[in-house]
Amino acid sequence: MLNRIETHQELEITTEILMNILNHSSDEIFVLDKEGRIIYVNRTCERHYGLKPSEVIGRLNGEFVSKGYWGPSIIPYVLKEKKPVTIKQTTYIGGELLTTAIPIFHAETNEIELIVTTSHEQTFKSLYHPEEEHMGEPAKEIQPVTNNMITNNEKMKALLKLCDKVARVDTTILIQGESGTGKSLLASHIHKMSQRKSGPFLALNCAAIPEDLLESELFGYSQGAFTGANRGGKTGLIEAANGGTLFLDEIGEISPKVQAKLLQVIQERQFLPIGGREVKTVDIRIIAATNQNLQQMVENRQFREDLFYRLNVIDLKLPPLRERKEDIIPLTYYFLNKFNQKYQSSQIISQEALEVLSDHQWPGNVRQLENVIERLVITSDGVIQLSDLPDMILQNAKPKTHRSYSSSLEVALEEFEKEMVINSYKKFLSSRKVAMDLNISQTKASKLIRKYCSDSEG
């Protein structure tokens, strides 16, 4: 049976229409049972946490709090107070929410049956350092899902789980991945998870340093080593990283001479500065990265085989952004929060523009996405629209993402109704089951199937 609200226009408000209205709310709306299980959430949660409603509904609130998606949890407060409670929360992509929880009581037992929470964005905080207070006590610092890696992708989660294991041992690591995938960020993550986290983390892009300077940057030089050398010599990065981690990006660019000296550092933990006579000993971990095929370079005699195998004790492959589509939305909102804070703005992004970004192939990966969002925050006026996106992205956009979203409630509701009916009919192929699925009469289900489904049963 349909619940209906009569207006002067005799508009029938069905369950699906109400759901559509809730999904268009600018506030996030959660409904939980007394056990803290999420039984409904509107689409705004995608903007706050990069999670679709289907990834949230049916799971326990505490599961997301423990993983750092949002916090602190408001549920213990409302269960204790048994009245509406409002606190400030922070999210793992850098947002700050003002959240209110309202208990719904059972008519007979007067016990809490449901909890309804609403959240809206306030300001944007530094990602992992919330300092605001709630209920008179300092807010607990949120630990994001992966400390400094934002992902909802299963391959990335498996990779990060492996990183947590290899971080505990002191071996060399080779990270492979396309340019812009976040190799330096992953190296930093491993360092922070390791026993060397209190030591230095130094990084060098080997491709950015001229070959004749790279050796001195790495190994340093002694006094008078060459014309123009500093009077007191220079400490190289290898020595400066003692007790910590040295990250060498674009390792495939180093010369054979530097390869030989680097091999000595890995094997013997010793090196000789340029022009020096005294061998120095260091305690460092080396993490290398490349976007080249080092195995092929070894076969072509462009890279030392013995160094390759020394570096490749642990091989980590970072997938490109186009293979982790689930991460585009949370990363988009993370960068949006980051640059809103940097430029003291409050830009938001339209659903249409977000869909285009989600469908893009991102040849420049995460770095390219970050640069695009920074540009959009600077150049857009209030709401980032489809027309604000760079031409390169628009030219490659799929035709479906160019559809026009009508501001008419009637048109929007009809679009939503059509989508629900088609999906339900494809699943059940029966007007009776569609009626049960959508909580409408079989007569109405048959009518809607005839209207929207060309291959309906009649």
C-alpha positions in Angstrom: 0.0 0.0 0.0 1.3 3.5 -0.8 1.5 6.2 1.7 0.3 9.4 0.1 0.2 13.0 0.9 -2.6 15.0 -0.8 -1.7 18.5 -1.9 -3.8 21.0 -3.9 -2.2 19.4 -7.0 -3.0 15.8 -5.8 0.7 14.9 -6.0 1.3 11.3 -4.9 4.5 11.1 -2.7 5.6 7.5 -3.0 8.5 5.8 -1.2 10.7 6.2 -4.2 9.9 9.9 -4.5 10.7 10.5 -0.9 14.0 8.6 -1.3 14.9 10.8 -4.3 14.1 13.9 -2.3 16.4 12.7 0.5 19.2 12.1 -2.0 18.9 15.7 -3.2 19.4 17.0 0.3 22.6 19.0 0.8 22.9 17.5 4.3 24.0 14.0 4.9 21.3 11.8 6.4 22.0 8.5 8.2 19.4 6.2 9.8 20.8 3.5 12.2 19.1 0.8 14.3 19.7 0.5 18.0 22.7 -1.8 17.4 24.4 0.9 15.4 23.8 -0.8 12.0 23.3 1.7 9.1 19.9 1.0 7.5 19.8 4.1 5.3 22.1 6.8 4.1 21.6 9.4 1.3 23.9 10.1 -1.5 25.6 13.0 0.3 27.9 10.5 2.1 29.7 10.1 -1.3 30.8 13.7 -1.0 31.9 13.4 2.6 33.7 10.0 2.5 33.9 8.9 -1.1 31.7 6.0 -0.4 28.5 5.1 -2.2 25.3 4.3 -0.2 25.5 0.7 -1.3 29.0 0.4 0.3 27.6 1.7 3.7 24.1 0.4 4.1 23.9 -2.8 6.2 27.3 -2.3 7.9 28.0 -1.2 11.5 28.8 2.5 12.2 31.7 1.4 14.4 33.4 -0.3 11.5 33.8 3.0 9.7 34.8 4.9 12.9 37.5 2.3 13.6 38.9 2.7 10.1 39.0 6.5 10.4 36.4 7.4 7.8 34.8 9.7 10.3 35.0 10.4 14.0 34.5 10.6 16.9 31.3 8.5 16.9 28.2 10.3 18.0 26.2 7.0 18.7 27.6 6.4 22.2 26.6 9.9 23.2 23.0 9.7 22.0 22.6 6.2 23.6 23.8 7.6 26.9 21.9 10.9 26.8 18.7 9.5 25.2 18.1 12.9 23.6 19.3 14.9 20.6 23.1 15.4 20.6 25.3 17.6 18.4 29.1 17.3 18.0 31.8 18.1 15.5 33.3 15.4 13.4 36.3 15.2 11.1 36.5 12.9 8.0 39.5 11.2 6.5 39.5 13.3 3.4 39.8 16.5 5.4 36.3 17.8 6.0 34.7 19.0 9.2 31.1 18.1 9.9 28.5 19.4 12.4 26.5 16.3 13.2 23.2 16.0 15.1 21.8 12.6 16.2 18.2 12.3 17.2 16.8 9.2 18.9 13.5 7.7 17.8 11.7 5.8 20.6 9.5 2.7 20.4 5.9 3.6 21.1 5.4 0.9 23.7 8.7 0.2 25.3 10.0 3.8 25.2 13.4 2.4 24.2 15.5 3.7 21.4 14.5 2.0 18.2 16.3 4.1 15.6 18.8 6.9 15.5 18.6 9.6 12.7 21.8 11.7 12.2 22.2 14.7 9.9 25.5 16.3 9.1 26.6 19.4 7.1 30.0 20.7 6.2 31.5 23.6 8.2 35.1 24.3 7.4 38.0 22.2 6.2 40.8 21.2 8.5 44.4 20.1 8.0 43.8 16.5 7.0 45.1 14.5 10.0 45.3 17.1 12.7 41.7 17.9 14.0 42.0 20.3 16.9 38.4 21.3 17.5 36.5 20.4 20.6 33.3 18.5 21.1 31.1 18.3 24.2 33.7 20.2 26.2 36.5 17.6 25.5 39.3 17.7 22.9 38.4 15.8 19.8 40.4 12.6 19.3 42.8 12.7 16.4 41.4 10.7 13.5 43.7 8.1 11.9 42.7 7.8 8.3 42.1 4.4 6.7 45.7 4.1 5.5 47.5 6.9 7.4 48.4 8.9 4.4 47.0 6.9 1.5 43.4 7.5 0.5 41.8 4.5 -1.2 38.6 2.5 -1.5 40.1 0.2 -4.1 40.6 -3.5 -3.1 43.9 -3.8 -5.0 45.3 -0.7 -3.3 44.1 -2.0 0.1 45.9 -5.3 -0.5 49.0 -3.4 -1.6 48.9 -1.3 1.6 48.4 -4.4 3.7 51.6 -5.8 2.1 53.4 -2.5 2.8 52.5 -2.8 6.5 54.2 -6.2 6.5 57.4 -5.2 4.6 57.7 -2.0 6.6 58.6 -4.1 9.7 61.7 -5.6 8.0 64.7 -3.7 6.9 65.0 -4.7 3.3 65.3 -2.8 0.0 62.1 -2.1 -1.9 61.4 -1.3 -5.6 58.1 0.5 -6.3 57.0 0.4 -9.9 54.2 2.5 -11.4 53.3 5.2 -13.9 54.3 8.8 -13.4 51.9 10.5 -10.9 50.6 7.3 -9.2 52.0 8.3 -5.8 55.3 6.3 -5.5 56.9 8.9 -3.3 53.8 8.9 -1.1 53.9 5.2 -0.8 57.6 5.2 0.1 56.8 7.8 2.8 54.0 5.6 4.1 56.3 2.6 4.4 58.9 4.8 6.3 56.2 6.0 8.7 55.2 2.4 9.4 58.7 1.2 10.0 61.0 1.2 13.0 63.0 4.0 11.3 60.0 6.4 11.5 61.9 8.6 14.0 64.8 8.9 11.6 65.0 11.1 8.5 63.1 10.4 5.3 65.1 11.9 2.4 64.0 11.8 -1.2 65.8 12.4 -4.5 64.5 12.4 -8.0 67.4 11.0 -10.0 66.1 12.2 -13.3 66.0 15.8 -12.0 69.7 16.0 -11.2 72.3 16.3 -14.0 74.5 13.2 -14.2 77.7 15.0 -13.2 76.0 16.3 -10.0 74.1 13.2 -9.0 77.1 11.4 -7.6 78.0 14.3 -5.3 74.4 14.7 -4.2 74.3 11.1 -3.1 77.8 10.5 -1.8 79.0 13.9 -1.0 82.6 15.0 -1.4 85.6 15.8 0.7 87.5 19.2 1.0 89.3 20.0 -2.2 87.7 17.1 -4.2 87.4 19.2 -7.3 87.6 22.8 -8.5 84.7 24.9 -7.1 84.0 22.5 -4.3 82.9 23.9 -0.9 85.8 24.5 1.4 84.6 22.2 4.0 83.3 19.5 1.7 79.7 18.4 1.5 77.6 15.7 3.2 75.7 13.6 0.7 72.1 12.3 1.0 73.3 8.8 1.9 75.1 10.0 4.9 72.4 12.5 5.8 69.8 9.7 5.8 71.7 7.7 8.4 69.3 6.0 10.7 66.4 6.6 8.3 65.2 6.0 4.8 66.5 7.2 1.5 64.0 7.2 -1.4 65.5 7.3 -4.9 62.8 8.1 -7.5 63.5 7.3 -11.2 66.3 5.0 -10.3 66.6 3.9 -13.9 68.2 7.2 -14.8 71.4 6.8 -12.8 74.7 6.2 -14.7 76.7 2.9 -14.5 79.3 4.5 -12.3 76.7 5.6 -9.7 75.0 2.2 -10.0 78.2 0.5 -8.9 78.7 2.8 -5.9 75.1 2.4 -4.9 75.4 -1.4 -5.0 78.3 -1.1 -2.5 76.1 0.9 -0.2 73.3 -1.7 -0.3 75.6 -4.7 0.1 78.2 -3.4 2.6 76.5 -0.3 4.1 79.7 1.6 3.2 80.7 4.3 0.7 83.5 6.6 -0.2 82.8 10.3 -0.7 84.2 11.9 -3.9 87.8 12.7 -3.3 87.7 11.0 0.1 90.2 8.6 1.6 88.1 7.3 4.5 85.3 4.8 3.9 82.1 5.8 5.8 79.5 3.4 7.2 75.8 4.1 7.2 72.6 2.5 8.5 70.0 3.3 6.0 67.1 1.7 4.2 66.8 2.3 0.4 63.5 2.4 -1.4 63.7 2.9 -5.1 61.0 3.7 -7.7 60.7 3.8 -11.4 58.2 4.1 -14.2 60.5 2.2 -16.6 60.8 -1.5 -17.2 64.0 -2.2 -15.3 64.0 -5.9 -16.3 64.0 -4.9 -19.9 66.8 -2.4 -19.2 68.9 -5.2 -17.6 68.4 -7.3 -20.8 69.5 -4.3 -22.9 72.6 -3.8 -20.6 71.3 -0.4 -19.5 71.0 -1.3 -15.9 73.2 -3.6 -13.7 71.7 -7.0 -13.1 73.2 -7.4 -9.7 71.8 -3.9 -8.6 68.4 -4.7 -10.0 68.1 -7.9 -7.9 69.4 -6.1 -4.8 66.8 -3.4 -5.2 64.0 -5.8 -6.2 63.9 -7.8 -3.0 60.3 -6.5 -2.5 58.5 -5.5 -5.7 55.5 -3.2 -5.2 53.4 -2.3 -8.3 51.2 0.8 -7.9 48.1 0.6 -10.2 47.3 3.7 -12.3 44.3 5.8 -11.3 42.2 4.5 -14.3 42.4 1.0 -12.6 41.2 2.4 -9.3 38.1 4.3 -10.3 36.7 4.0 -6.8 39.4 6.4 -5.6 38.6 9.3 -8.0 35.7 10.6 -6.0 37.3 10.5 -2.5 40.6 12.0 -4.0 38.6 14.7 -5.7 36.9 15.7 -2.5 40.2 15.5 -0.6 41.9 17.8 -3.0 38.9 20.1 -3.1 39.1 20.3 0.7 42.8 20.9 0.6 42.7 23.7 -1.9 39.6 25.3 -0.5 41.6 25.6 2.7 44.8 26.8 0.9 43.0 29.5 -1.1 40.4 30.3 1.6 37.5 29.5 -0.7 34.4 27.2 -0.4 34.0 25.7 -3.8 31.7 22.7 -4.3 31.5 20.4 -7.4 28.3 19.6 -9.4 27.3 16.0 -9.8 27.6 16.3 -13.6 31.2 17.5 -13.4 32.0 14.8 -10.8 30.7 12.1 -13.2 33.0 13.4 -16.0 36.0 13.3 -13.7 35.1 9.8 -12.6 34.9 8.6 -16.2 38.2 10.2 -17.3 41.2 8.0 -17.9 43.7 10.2 -16.1 47.0 9.6 -18.0 48.8 11.8 -15.4 47.2 9.8 -12.6 46.7 11.3 -9.1 49.1 14.2 -9.8 47.1 15.2 -12.8 43.8 15.0 -10.8 45.4 17.1 -8.0 46.5 19.8 -10.5 43.0 19.9 -12.2 41.2 20.3 -8.9 43.6 23.1 -7.8 42.9 24.9 -11.1 39.2 24.5 -10.7 39.2 25.9 -7.1 41.1 28.9 -8.4 39.0 29.6 -11.5 35.5 28.5 -10.7 32.7 30.6 -9.2 31.1 28.8 -6.3 30.0 25.6 -8.0 32.4 23.7 -10.3 30.3 23.1 -13.4 30.8 20.9 -16.4 31.8 24.0 -18.4 34.6 24.7 -16.0 36.5 21.5 -16.7 39.6 21.7 -18.9 38.9 21.1 -22.7 41.2 18.0 -22.7 38.9 16.3 -20.2 35.6 17.4 -21.9 36.8 16.2 -25.3 37.4 12.7 -23.9 34.1 12.7 -21.9 31.6 9.9 -22.6 28.4 11.2 -24.3 26.2 10.1 -21.3 28.0 12.5 -19.0 26.9 15.5 -21.1 23.2 14.9 -20.3 21.4 17.9 -18.9 20.0 17.7 -15.4 16.7 19.6 -15.2 16.1 21.7 -12.2 12.4 20.7 -12.4 11.4 18.4 -9.5 8.9 16.7 -11.8 11.5 15.8 -14.4 14.0 14.7 -11.8 11.5 12.4 -10.1 10.4 10.8 -13.3 14.1 10.1 -14.2 14.6 8.5 -10.9 11.3 6.5 -11.1 12.3 5.2 -14.6 15.7 4.1 -13.3 14.2 2.2 -10.4 11.6 0.5 -12.5 14.0 -0.6 -15.2 16.5 -2.0 -12.7 13.9 -3.8 -10.8 12.3 -5.3 -13.9 15.7 -6.5 -15.2 16.2 -8.2 -11.9 12.9 -9.9 -11.4 11.2 -10.0 -14.8 7.8 -10.0 -13.1 5.3 -7.2 -12.4 4.3 -8.9 -9.2 7.9 -9.0 -7.9 8.5 -5.5 -9.1 5.5 -4.4 -7.1 6.9 -6.1 -4.0 10.4 -4.7 -4.6 9.2 -1.1 -5.0 6.4 -1.3 -2.5 3.7 -0.4 -5.0 0.6 -2.1 -6.3 0.9 -4.7 -9.1 -1.4 -2.6 -11.2 0.9 0.4 -11.0 3.9 -1.8 -11.5 2.5 -3.2 -14.7 1.7 0.4 -15.9 5.2 1.6 -15.2 6.8 -1.5 -16.8 4.8 -0.8 -20.0 5.9 2.8 -19.8 9.6 2.3 -19.3 10.5 -1.2 -20.4 10.2 -2.0 -24.1 10.3 -5.8 -23.4 7.8 -5.9 -20.6 5.6 -8.8 -19.9 2.4 -6.7 -20.4 
